[in-house]
């Protein structure tokens, strides 16, 4: 399949290189956590070479269909693809050739696989002492669970994430996104950038490691800290905040709204804005501790109030009063929101096969640079010749590798 194109609306100014443009990344990752880490580097300009197994002719159609799906297009934009059989001596030699000039290698194999393949950190460091080698796994590179398969839902259960998600009394619930994978990917990217910064000072690379298990425990943040610091075991609170009252979802005449009333000042504002000054002296609601004890009674009164008007009424009343209130949207409604449109996190793309689509953009920006989609997700081996010629391999050598199914 020919290379795909993108619309001019997502192009970045070629005269102003993106911040990570000087760096070359070898991407050995699969599934989600690793690709999430590498996407952060690719979107901000790194030259990412996605290295993957050669596709058998019988699987080309199947793989092509998968590549055109929303998830793949979103995870693998701004990369080039090289197919390479890392189980073969010739394939490993090609990887070593690329590694000599690379800055970063990212992998998310099970911990023992990279060493069995002969492409572990010690081997690559011997080839290039400046290499930043990042490993993302389910449970860490060593320890009793190191060789277990690690998937997002399993980690959500093991970390306690599911125990604090959902309605009280209804049993544990998984988060509606792959939060462990995403957390590990983002922490992995942060570790890579830290290592690159230190290399500027020392000239030495290093091995960065993270896992879904520790990343999600870190992402749980205050819930984890409640146990570690105060000895509290967090429980399910549903749409109520576990410690800030009142916080929750309330039905209106035409939808649902969220409110979050944090602290005494906000509580007083809410009472006065809703014309319920009597609540300020009601012994059930005097302090956050009191409101937590009587949250069912307070929520019942709030439900009766919010049911009398529309979403727009309550959002228009509470926000100007300095109170946090917002609609409970579906995903399509979220992307139609005027503030979301203003922020530009929807990146429009023209795809040769899919037509006009959009991808999820970067959630942070710079006053000096504009990130965007420079190329859509590649097909397997789309850039084989281009990458290998740049690495110094002759056309005859490339053809020989192809004939032996090394690429």
N, C-alpha and C positions, 0 to 999 in steps of 0.2 A: 504494500500500500504506500502511496506517495506521502511525502511529508504534508502535514496539515498546516493551515494558515490561521491567523488570528486577526481580529478587527483592529483598526487603528486606534480605537478608543482605549485599548488596554496597553498600547505600546508605551514604553518608557523612552526618554530622550537619549539616543545613542551617544550624544556628545557628553553626557554626564553619566559616567559608569556608576552602577549601583554599588553600595558599600562592600559587598562580598565578591565583587567581580574578580579580584586577583586570585581567588581561591578555587582549587580544583577538588571536587569531592567524588569519591568512588562509593556508589550506593549499592550495597549488597543486601538491602533490606527487602522484606516482604510483608504482606498483610497490612497492618495499620500503624503500630507504634513507631517502628523504624521509619516508614515513609512519612509519617507526620513530622518527625525530627528533620528529615532531609528537606522536606518542603519548605521549612523556615529558611534554610540556607539557599535553596533554589530561587525562591521568590525575591530574595534580596541580592540576587546577582551571581551567586556561585555557579561555576561550570560543573554541573552534576552529570556524571555518567552512571546511568542505571545499569548494573550488570546482572544479567539473569540467564537462566538455562536456555540453551537453544530449543526452539519449538519444533517438534516433529511435524512433518507436512500434514499428518492426519489430524493435528490439533490446531492448525493455523486458524481455521474458521472459528473454532470454539474460543480460542484466545482473543481473536479479533473482536468477537462479540462482547467478551468481558471488558475489553479495553474501552469500549464505547459506553460503558455504564457510568452513571453519575459519580459513584464513589471513586472509581479509578481515574476518571478525568480530573476530579477535584484533588486527589492525592498526588498525582504524578505530573502535573504541568511543569513546564520550565526545566525538563530533563531531556537528556539524550539516552538512547538505548543501545547497549552492546550485549549481544548474546555470547556467552562464554561458558564452556564446560569446565568448571573448576575441579572436577574429579579427574581430569586428564592432566598429564604433565605439561603438555603444550598450552592448555588453558591457563594453568597456574603461572607459567612463564610469561604469558601475555599480561596477566594481572600484575606480576612483579614489575614488568616493564612500565605499566601505567603507574604503579605505586611509587616508583622512583621520582616521579614528577608531581605526585599528588600531595595535597595538604591534609586531607581528611579521608578516613575510611569509616563507614558506618555499617554495622551488621546487627542482625537480631536472630541469628541461629540459636538453637539450644547451646549452652555453654561448651559442650564437648565437640560439637560439629566442626567448628572452625579449626580446631587443632587436628582433628582427624583429616581434614582437607589439606592441612599444611599451610593455612593462611591466618594463623593466630597472631596476636600482638607481638610476641617475641620474634617471630619470623619477619613480620613486616617492619618492625623497628630495626632489625638488622639490615634491611634493605634501605630504609629511609629513617634516620634517627629523628627527623623533624615531624614525622607523621603523627597526627592526632587520630587515635583509633577509638571509636565509640562503640560500645556493646550495650544493647538493650535486650533484656530477657524477661521472662515471667517472674522468676524468683531470685535472681542474682547469679553471679558467676560461680559461687561455691555455696556450701552449706547443704543441709539435709534434703532440701527440695530443688536443688539447682537443676537437676535433669528432668524435672516434671514439665509437661506441657502447660504453658500458662496462657489462658484466654481471659478476656475482659470480664465476662460474667463470673468465672470462677474466682477471680481476684476481688470482684465486688463483694462476693459472699465472704471470702476469707478475711478481708480487712474490716468488716463491720459496716461497710457502706450500705448494704442491703438492710441491715438491722435498724438503720435510722431513716430509711426511705419508705414512704407509704403511710397509709392511715393506721392509727393505733388499733391493735386487735385484729388486723387483717393479714398479718404475716409479712415476712421480708419481701421487698420489691426491688428489682434492678432499676438503676437509672435509665432513662430513655435514650442515652447516648453511650458510646464506648468511652466512658470517662477514664478508665484505667489506661487504656491505650493512648488516649490523647494526652493525659498527664505525663506518662512516661516519655512520649515523643517530645513534649515541650521542655521537660526537665533535661532530656538528652541533648536537645539543641542548645539549651543554656550552658550545659557542661562543655559542649564543643566550643562555643564562643569564648568561654572562660579559658579553655586550654589554648586557643589561638592567641588570645591576649597575652597569656604568660609566655608563649613561644616568642612573641615579639621582644620580650625582655631577655629570655634565657637561650633562645635558639633550639630548645628541646621540645619534642612532642611528648605526649603522655597518653595513658589509657583511661578513658572516661567510661564509667559503668553506671547504669541505672536499671531499674526493674519495674514492672507493673506493680508489684507488691509494695515496694517502698514509696513509689510515686503516688499511689492512691492514698496510702496512709498519710503522706505529706499533704495531699490535696484536701483531705478531710479536716486538716488544720484545727479549727477550734473544737471540733468534736473529738479529735484525738487528744487535744490539750485538756479537755474536761476530765478525761480519765487520768492522763499523766500527771496533771497538776493537782486536781481536786478530788480524784478518786471517784468521780461520777461516771456511771455507765450510761451513755446517751441512749434514749429510746426514740421510737417513732413519734413524730409530732404532726404528721400529715402536712397540711398547708399552713399550720400554725408554726411560727418560729419557736424553737425549743426554749429560748430564754428571753425574747423580746415580745411583750404583750401590750396591745393587740397587733398581731401580724397575721394576715391570712387572705383567703379568697372569699368574696361575697357575691351572690347573685344580684344583678340589677334587672331592670325591666327588659333589657335587650342583650344581656351578656353577663360577663363576670369581670370584677375588678380585684386587684391586689392592693392591700394597704400595708404599710410598715410604719409603726409609730414607736420610735426609739427614744426612750428617756422621758424625764418629767416635763421638759419644755414642750416636746412634741405632743405629749399626752394632753397638756393644757390647751394647746392649739386645737387639737381634735375636738375636745369637749366644747370649746367655744364656737368652732366652725360648724359643728353639728347642732348647735343650740342645746347642748346638754351640760350646762354648767353645774348642774346638781351632781354629776358624776365626780366632780372635783372634791366633794366632801363626803361622798359615799364610802363608808368604811371598807366595802368590798374592793374598791378600786384605787385606794390612796397611793399605794406603791406598786412597783412592778411585781414584787413578790405577792402582794394582795391580788393583783390582776391575774397573775399566773394561777393562784389558788382558785379563783373564781372565773377562769377564762370561759367556761361553758356559758355562764350567765351573761357575761359581757358580749360574747360572740352572738348570742341569741338576740340581744338588743341591737347589735350592729346589723345583723341580718334583716331585721324588721325595717331598719332605717334605709339601708341600701336598696331594698326591694321597691322603694317608692319612686325611684328615678332611674334614668338611663346611665349608661357608661359615661357618655359625654358630659352629662351634668356633674357627676361626682368627680371626674378627672378635672373638669373645669373649675370646680369649687375648691378641691383640696390642694391641688398643686400650687395655685397662686397664694394659698395660705402657708406655703412652705411645708406641706405634708406630702409624703411620697404616696402616689396612687397611680396605677397604670392598668391598662386593659390586659386580660388574659387572652393572648392571641393564638391562633394556629400559625404554622410556619409561613403560609402564604400571606396572612395578615401582617406578620412581623416584617416581611420584606417589602410590603406595601406602605409601611409606616413612613411618614415624611422625614422623621429624624434618621431612620435607617437609610433612606434614599440619599439624604444629604451627606451622610458619612461615607457613602460610596463603597460599602463592603460587598456589594453585588458587582462582580466583574463581568461585563458582557464580553462574549467571545464568539467569533465566527469560525465554525468547524467545518471542514470540507465535507464530512459525512453527516454530522448531526445538525448542521445548519447553525442558526443563531441560538446559542445557549448562554448560560451564565454560571460562574463558579463563585465559591465563597472566598472573598478576598482576605487580606491580612488585617488584623484588628488593631494595628498601630501604624502610625505614620511619622514622617520626618518632614521638617521644613525644607530640607535639602534634596530629598529624593522621593520619587513616586514609584512604588512597586507595581507590578502588573503581570499579566500573562504574556510572556515572550514567545512561548510555544506550547501547544497543547500536549497532552500525554502521548508519548511515542508508541508506535507499534513495535513488537519485538524485533530487535536487530535493525531498526530503521537507520541507525547511524553507524553500523559496523564499519563500513569502508572509510567513512569520514574520520572516525576516531582512530582506527588502526593506522591509516596513512599518516595522521598527525603524530602518532607514536613511533613512526619510522619504519613500519612494515611495508614491504614492497607489494605491488599488486599480485605478483606470483605467489608470495607467501600467504597473502590474504585468501587467495583462491584455493590454495592447498589446505588451509585451515577450514575453509567452508566445505571442501570436498570430504574432509574427514569428520565433519559435523562437530568441530571444536567451537565454531561460531555459528 
